[in-house]
Amino acid sequence: MAVKRVLACEQCGSRNYSVPAPSSGTTERLQMKKFCKRCNAHTLHRETK
């Protein structure tokens, strides 16, 4: 079973994306610049718990 990680927008806190976890055992949280529908802009999204 694949582990998924949820990404939340830094600006509004909306949880927009879920991505598969990388196969390597990294301890850092993922950060990606993605489009937020709520903010209507490309913003930084970080992994949530």
MILUM-815002 format. One line per 5 residues: number of its first residue (from 1); for each residue x, y, z of N, C-alpha, C, O, CB. Coordinates in steps of 0.001 Angstrom, whole numbers. Each point is the difference from the previous one (the first is absolute). Glycine has a CB too. Layout:
<atoms>
NUM> X/Y/Z/X/Y/Z/X/Y/Z/X/Y/Z/X/Y/Z; ...
</atoms>
This chain:
<atoms>
1> 840/-1173/0/-840/1173/0/887/1239/0/900/120/831/-2744/-1362/382; 1597/2153/-2132/808/1207/-124/-412/1033/1056/-1180/169/307/1457/-607/-2781; 721/1109/3009/-254/1051/985/-176/1315/-738/795/329/-881/540/-1547/2665; -2375/1976/-1432/-245/1293/-625/307/1109/996/-179/-155/1208/-1588/-850/-2707; 2229/2113/967/266/1171/821/-899/1127/-487/-163/197/-1204/2570/-913/1632
6> -2988/1453/510/-941/1066/-326/742/1331/12/778/281/912/-2715/-1592/76; 1687/2137/-2023/619/1317/-98/-1045/1075/257/-1107/-55/-535/2809/-821/-1107; -1336/1864/2475/-899/1103/325/618/1321/-438/1218/172/56/-2150/-1469/1893; 97/2216/-2380/429/1316/-447/526/806/1185/-589/-21/1081/-1096/-40/-2959; 2787/765/1673/581/838/1051/-856/1243/263/-50/476/1134/2332/-1302/-1781
11> -2945/1353/-362/-763/1240/136/-1329/-213/730/-288/679/986/1357/133/-3087; -1873/-1758/1611/-1357/-160/540/-171/-1255/862/-984/-115/731/163/1329/-2729; 1775/-2160/1919/-89/-1209/804/-857/-1093/-613/-213/-1037/627/538/2467/1321; -815/-1222/-3150/-841/-976/-682/822/-1225/-397/1102/138/-530/-2584/1717/-315; 957/-3042/1096/686/-1247/-365/-460/-413/-1384/-1068/-590/-162/1248/-133/2587
16> 651/1044/-3440/-396/-170/-1388/531/-1250/-661/-667/-556/-874/570/2969/763; 1266/-2873/493/667/-1064/-738/408/-1142/912/316/204/1172/489/1481/-2805; -816/-2907/1071/590/-1160/665/937/-647/-1011/-380/-253/-1143/-1663/-120/2667; 3260/112/-1092/1030/-543/-883/581/-1256/641/25/-110/1226/514/2420/-2145; -72/-3258/109/627/-1193/579/1310/364/678/736/864/-475/-1805/-2296/-1284
21> 1355/771/2865/1228/249/751/1188/-532/-777/-106/-1046/-639/-1147/931/2816; 2389/812/-2138/1199/-518/-677/464/-1302/646/-201/-221/1194/875/2566/-1805; -54/-3196/-188/409/-1311/491/1116/81/1027/104/-866/869/-783/-77/-3044; 1520/1975/2088/1071/141/984/-582/502/1312/-1000/717/-7/2685/-257/-1816; -1093/-815/2925/-516/354/1320/418/1383/445/730/134/982/-695/-2519/-417
26> -482/3427/-1267/352/1365/377/-816/439/1204/-1154/-400/155/1750/927/-2535; 0/288/3222/-700/498/1179/-485/1433/-199/-762/515/818/2154/-2026/602; -959/2155/-2498/-428/1370/-278/-1409/12/-574/-438/-959/-635/2821/1634/240; -3077/423/630/-1335/150/-571/105/484/-1434/869/805/-336/-1824/-316/2606; 58/-991/-3113/-7/381/-1409/-457/1440/-162/-861/470/744/416/-2848/-1392
31> 1023/3083/-330/-410/1347/-357/-61/77/-1514/952/-367/-688/82/1361/2788; -2145/-519/-2613/-160/147/-1444/-783/1271/-286/-857/408/784/926/-2915/-1113; 235/3121/-793/-770/1148/-429/-1105/-516/-918/271/-494/-1094/1736/2075/1294; -3258/-1461/255/-1153/-527/-716/-1066/1083/-110/60/1023/682/442/-3362/136; -1482/2094/-1693/-1107/929/-166/-1056/-250/1061/-438/-1135/191/886/1263/-2653
36> -854/918/3144/-1059/-86/1007/-1281/579/-597/-22/1156/-422/1703/-978/2335; -2739/-973/-1949/-1278/446/-562/-631/1098/854/-654/907/-515/319/-3187/-465; 540/2182/2283/-605/965/909/666/1374/-96/-682/1025/12/93/-2914/1512; 1936/1909/-1619/754/1253/-119/56/490/-1445/264/1176/-249/1098/-1851/2232; -1610/-219/-2926/59/294/-1433/1397/463/-411/154/927/-795/-2590/-321/838
41> 3465/-1279/521/1392/347/-304/897/-1191/298/-399/-939/690/-42/3372/-174; 1660/-2383/-1045/999/-1013/320/637/372/1329/597/1070/127/-157/-1565/-2587; -564/-384/3453/536/253/1329/789/-1208/473/-86/-1080/-585/-1831/2622/1106; 2676/-1352/529/765/-1087/580/-935/-910/787/-780/470/828/2845/981/-712; -1987/-2746/-375/-781/-995/727/958/-874/784/1009/-454/-539/-2843/473/-1210
46> 1532/-259/3010/847/-819/859/-773/-1198/516/-1227/17/95/2547/2005/559; -575/-3052/-326/-590/-1230/520/-568/236/1398/612/674/828/1003/-2044/-2197; -2795/804/1615/-637/103/1313/108/-1336/709/383/-1001/-606/-1978/2771/-231; 1266/-1791/2096/16/-1262/751/-1274/-760/-215/-171/-1087/551/1651/2098/1151
</atoms>
